[in-house]
Amino acid sequence: MDGPLHERIAADLRHRIASGDLAIGSALPSESQLCDQWGASRAPVRQALAALRADGLIGGGQGKPPVVRSTAVSQPFETFLSFSRWARDLGRTPGQRTIEIARRAVSPEAAEALSLSEGEPVVELLRLRLLDGVPVMIERTTFVWPVGRLLFDHDCDTGSIFAYLSGQGVDLARGRHVIDAVNADPTDAELLEIPAGAALLRERRHTSSAAGEPIEYSDDRYRPDAVSFTVENSQQARPALLRTQGLVS
C-alpha cells in the first residue's frame, strides 16, 4: 500500500485485527515496538493509533496499552464511491461474486426511485461482496436500461463496476444515501452465512448524473460485525452525508 507512513501503519494493524492475529481483548504492540518495526518516530505511530481509536477498533490510553475492542472495519461515507478502493486502502483484498444479472421490468420500488414508468426495462444485479474472502455485503442494484445493458459485455466479478461504467462514459456524479437497519431475509442469510432474521446495516443509494438524471438504485446490506459507517464533519463544511457522491461498485 502506498501513502503516508501513519496510514500504512494503521492499515497493517486493521488487517491484523480483522484476520484475528490481534483478537478482541488483546493488547497491541507498544509504541516502541511499532517504532522499531516501521523505522518510524512516535508521531506517525500515534497518528495511526488515533485513527484506530476513532474507528472504534481499539481502546485504552492514558498510560495503558491499546487493546482491541472491535473487529468491524469502518467505512467512511466518502468511500462509497468504490467498495474495492475502500478495501484496498485498508490493506484488505476485495472480492465479489455475481449471483444474478438480468433484464426485467422495473419493480415498483425501483420505478419510484428512478422515476420510471411501470413495466419499463431495467437491469437488476445481485452481487456478493467480500473482504479477504469473507462475505460482508450484498448488493441489490437496479440500473436504468441504457446504462445497465453495458454490463452484459462486462465480467462483474473482475472488480469495480463503477470504474467500468465510468470508463464507458457514464456520468456517475451524485449519490444520495439512506442508512437504516433490516433483518436478514433467507437470501441474505444464505449468502452472508448468518442466521435468518439477524440484524444488518442497510444503505439505500440513489445515483444520478451531474444533470440529475437517475442512473441506479441500490439496496446494499452489510454484516454489522464486519463493517460500520463513519461520518466526519465540521462547522466549516456541510455534513459528510450531504457531500457524498458516487456509489459502491
N, C-alpha and C positions, 0 to 999 in steps of 0.2 A: 504493500500500500504506500502510495506517495502522500506527501503532505507534511505539515508541521510535526515536529517530534512529539509534542504532547498529544496530538490526535492519534499518532501511531501507537503510543503507549496505551492510550485509552482503548483503542480498537483491539489491541492484543489482550488486555485484561477482560474486555467484554467477551472476546472469543473464549478465553479460559473459563469464565463464569458460565457461559452458555453450554460449553462442552462438558461441564461437570468437573473439570480439573480443579476449579475453585468452587466447592459446594457451598450451599446456603449454610451460614454459621461459621464458615472457616475464615481465617484471617488472611488478608492479602500480604504479599511480601512487604517488608518495611520500606520506607522511603530510601534508606541507604542501599538496600538490596536492589531496588528498582534503578537507582542512580548507577550502580555498578553494572547492572545488566545492560542498560541502554547507553552507558557512557555519557550520562546527562547530569546537568546540575539539578538542584532541587526544584527550581522554578517550573520546568515542563512536567516533572513528576507530579507536583502539587496541582498543576492545571489539569492533568489527566484524572487525578483522584477527585478533583472538584466536579469534573464532568460526570463521573460515575455517581457521585452523590446526588447531583442534580437529576440524574435519570432514575434515582431510587434504587440503584443496584447495590450500593454499599452504605453502611452506617459507621458510626464511630467517630473518632476525632478527639480534640482536646486532650492530647496525650495518650489516647488509646489507639491501638492499631485498627485500621479499617477492617470491617467484617462484611462478608457478603450477606445481603438482605433479600435479594430477589434475583431471579434468572430471566425475567421478562425484559427483553430489549425494547427501548423506547424509540418510537418513530415520530420525528418532528413533522408538523404539517407541511413544511416546505418540501420534504422529500416524497410527498405523494405524487410528485412528477414521475417517479420511477421506483418501483419496488426493487428492481435489480440494482440500480445505483445506490440506493439506501443500504442494501445488504453488503455490497462491496465496500462502501465507506466504513462499515463496521468491521471489515475484515472477515466477513462471512461469505459463504458460497450460495448465491441464489439459484433456485431451480423452479421448474414449472412442468406440469403435466396437463395437457389439454384433454378434458373429458368429453367435450362435445362442442362442435361448431356447426351451425345450421341456419338456413334461410327460413324464416317463419313470418306469419302475420304478427304484428306487434301486439303485445299484451296490453290490457287496459292501463296498468300502472306505468309502463314504459311509454305508451302513447301520450299520456298526460305529461310526463317528464320531458318528452322530446317534441311536443307539440305536433304529433302526427294524428292522422285520421284513423278510425277503426279499420283494420284489415290491411293497412299499408305494410309492405315487406320490410323486414329488418334482418340483421344478422345477430344471432344470440350465441354467446360464448360462455362456456362453463370451464373454468381452469383452476387447478390446484397450485398454490404457490408454496415453496419450500425454502427453509434455511438449513444449510448443511445437511440436506436430505430429509429433514423433519418437516412434515406438513404443518403450516401455521396459518394459512389463509385460503379462502375460497372466493373466487371472482365469479359473479354472475353479471355479465355485461351485455347490453343491447346497443348495437351501433345502427345509425341510420344507414339505409341501403347503399348510397353512393360511397360511403367510407367502408362499411363492413365487408362489401364484396371484395375489397382489396386483400382481405385476409385469406381468401381461398387460394391465393397464389403465394402464401407465406406459411412457413412452418412455425406455428405459435409456440412450439417447445424450444425454439432456439434462443429465446431471450425476450427482450423488451418489445412489446407491441407498439408502445409509444414511439420508440426510436424508429421502428419500421415505418409507421404511418407518417411520421414527420419527414422521413426520407422520401416518401411518396408525394410530399407537398401538402399533406393535410394540416390545416391550421388548428392546432390544439392549444389555444391561447388561454382559456379561462376555465376554472373549475369552482364549483360550489359544493361544499361538503357538509353533510349532516351526520353526526355521530350519536349512536344510541346503543342499546343492548337488546339482544334477542336470544331465544333459546334455540339450541341446535335441532334442526329437523333431521329426519333419518339420513338424508343425503349428506348433510353437514357432518353428522356423527360418523358415518362410514368413511368419508374422505379424510377427516381430521383425526380419526382414531380416538374419539372421545365418546362418552355416553350420550345417548339421545336425551335432549332436554337440558344439556349443560349450557351454561351462560356463555355467550360470545359477544365480543365487541363488533359492532356493525358500522361501516362507513358507506353512506349512500352518496354517490358522486354524480353531478350533472356537469358535463364538459361541453363547452361551446367554442366557436371561433371568436376571433377578435371582434367580428361584426355582430356577435350574439347568436349565430346560427347553431342550433343544437347538433351535437356530434354523437355523444354516447351517454348512456345512463347505466350506472353500475351499482350493484348491491354486493359489497365485499365484507366477508365475515372472518374475524381474527380470533385465534385462541388467546384469551387474556393471560394465560400463564406463560405465553411466549412473546407477546407483543403488547406494549402500551403506547399511548399517544402523549406528546408534549406540545404545549403552546407557549411561546415566549413573545412578550410584547413590552412596550414601554409607552410612557406618556408622549414621547416624541414621534411615535409611529402608530398607525392603525393596527388593531389586533391581528395576529398572525392568521387567524382563521379567515379574515376578510382579504388578506393579501395572498392567500394560497391560490396558485394557478396550476392547471395541468391535471394529470391523472396517474394512477397506479397502473403500470403495464409491464 
